[in-house]
Amino acid sequence: MKNIFKILLIGLTVFYGCTDLEEEILDETTGEENLVYENLYALVAPTYNSFAQLYFIRQVFGIQEVTTDELMIPTRGTDWFDGGIWQMHYLHTWLPQHEHIVMCWNALAEGMARANYSLLLLDEFEDTEEVKCFRAELNFLKCLYMYYYMDIYGKVPFREYTEENFGKNPQVFNRKQAFNYIVKKINEIKPSMGDKGVLPYGRPNKDAATMFLAKLYLNKEVYTGEAAYDSCLIYVNEILNSGRYAIADDYFQIFGPDNDQNYSNNDEVILATVLNDEEDMDNTASWHEVFQLSFHYNQRFGQGYAGGYNGICSQKEYLEKIIAHTDTATDVRWRDDRIYDLTAIYCGFNYGQQYDINGRRLYERDQVNPLIFTFEAPLYTSSESNGVRIMKYWLKLPTVQSARCPNDFVVWRYSDALLMQAECNLRQGNANDALTAVNTLRAKRNAPLLSSIDLDGLLTERAIELYTEGHRRQDMIRFGTFLDPKADKPDVDPESRLVCPIPQDAIDAIADENILSQNPGY
């Protein structure tokens, strides 16, 4: 047996030469005892755990949302300044030491390292169909971590899973190199991945691989300078024509507690993280932190629950685009009252005077100013009431803890694929086909049908359909609006802001600017 156990299993950012962590030497005997077939899933589970932790406000989700026109965390008096980190997100003035830029980089490194470790362990098993399937899934997740590196930072540290000399610096791919590697790898592993309905829920299947390729080609022009909407259309049509997915009858049920129970041949979800272990609080990802961070301290989510932290809100310009684009009185995506009687909070967008569950008006902490959520939210001088608040992944009631509920995070879904089809058609001059796709979705969402569609309208359609799902930064970059001025940010950003800075610790650890250097403009 290979001496493969002198590898760090947890917290492996050192694997990419990005921190000063020391390697943990695993006991070789203990490692061999774990290499039994019954423990196969346990050997690959750490990679899945890394996947589940990405969609937090301080990691991938926050960078993809709080940097856009969709979400913000304004400074509220002495609250939420936090050394200026939220203002930097909004203004795109990140520094290489920015806490969340560093956390996200390290989380992706850890995920890739865990995937490599598990791939190395699988080499000890007979090459059965199940082992091949797990190997394909690990490569899928490794490629997903690479994809976020490519998208957010523009550079991807990389090691083959067989490389055990961690004293040697990793390769660092540029965007074009990373794109080509990921496309090639996903095409290689796709035949070994399981099918929907056969593979257990929560594990990436062939359809997830197809959607991954569609996402890559949708954004190829951003990553390589060469558009490939025709290629994207091939893969997205494969999803749409598979007969395994459909537009959900109940929009908010896609995101509700125990949403894994939706999984069927008519479900929207193509790829999701599994976060629904409500009993094991130490290992349950705190997805609801995003929404608890939104609502006011005096909002209790019903009786007996902790209040919110009064941070995240939406932005006026973004909301006005949505209001101008649809009828908020009928469009089911705007607001839903299914949990209002128990929480005094709507699914969707919350604004105006806020109440408790007994119908009494709520006030700010001074108990003088009424708690009235406004569309205005100044970046530097917001009050406790400024900003519209969003509840999309709604609470299970009663729940163990308001910040931790059994809602799986939806990464990719059918309606996104339908809008991707519309975009590809529109960009290739097929406006009628694009309009048909958009109106098919709008009819299901009880929104007024459109008589025409252009790129601005399509971007706004994505804004109302996919809000707080982690797509907005990528969409705005692809549509050319990410650098535009917005309230309290009057200037057009330089193109350097289309990627984030490389953490300084990563640059210092590799210590070779020919391998890893800072992005221009930082």
Number of C-alpha atoms within 10 A of each C-alpha: 6 8 8 16 19 14 20 20 20 16 18 26 25 21 31 26 23 25 18 12 13 11 17 14 11 14 10 13 9 10 14 14 9 15 16 12 13 9 11 18 12 13 20 22 15 20 24 19 18 22 22 20 20 23 24 19 20 17 21 23 22 25 23 25 23 26 22 27 24 20 25 25 28 27 22 20 12 8 14 19 16 10 10 15 19 25 22 15 23 24 22 21 17 21 17 20 14 21 15 21 26 21 17 25 23 22 21 28 28 26 29 31 30 32 30 25 26 25 23 20 22 20 14 14 14 11 12 9 12 14 19 19 21 23 23 26 28 27 24 24 21 23 22 19 24 26 23 19 25 22 23 23 21 21 25 28 24 19 18 12 17 12 12 16 10 14 11 12 20 21 14 18 20 18 23 18 15 24 24 12 14 22 17 12 15 21 13 12 19 20 15 19 24 22 14 19 12 8 14 11 17 16 19 25 26 21 22 24 24 22 24 25 21 28 18 23 25 25 22 21 14 20 21 15 11 12 15 16 23 16 16 27 21 16 21 28 17 16 22 16 10 12 10 17 20 19 19 19 13 12 17 20 16 25 21 22 19 18 21 24 12 16 17 15 14 15 19 24 27 27 22 21 23 22 23 20 17 18 12 9 13 9 12 19 28 21 23 23 17 24 24 26 20 23 28 24 18 20 26 20 24 21 12 10 16 16 18 21 19 25 25 25 28 25 26 21 15 18 19 11 17 20 15 10 17 21 14 16 11 13 18 20 23 22 20 19 13 13 17 15 14 16 21 19 29 21 23 20 18 25 18 15 14 22 19 20 18 11 10 9 13 19 21 17 13 7 10 9 12 18 24 21 22 19 22 18 26 19 20 16 13 17 19 25 26 25 31 25 29 27 22 25 27 24 24 17 15 14 14 14 16 24 20 23 30 27 27 24 25 21 16 21 22 23 23 22 24 21 23 25 26 25 28 23 20 20 14 12 11 13 18 15 16 26 23 17 19 26 19 15 21 20 13 15 20 16 19 15 15 15 9 13 19 13 13 11 16 20 19 19 21 19 22 19 20 18 18 22 19 21 19 26 24 19 19 18 16 17 14 12 16 23 19 14 14 18 16 12 13 10 12 12 16 11 11 14 18 21 19 26 25 24 23 18 16 24 19 16 16 20 15 11 10 8 14 23 18 17 16 11 11 13
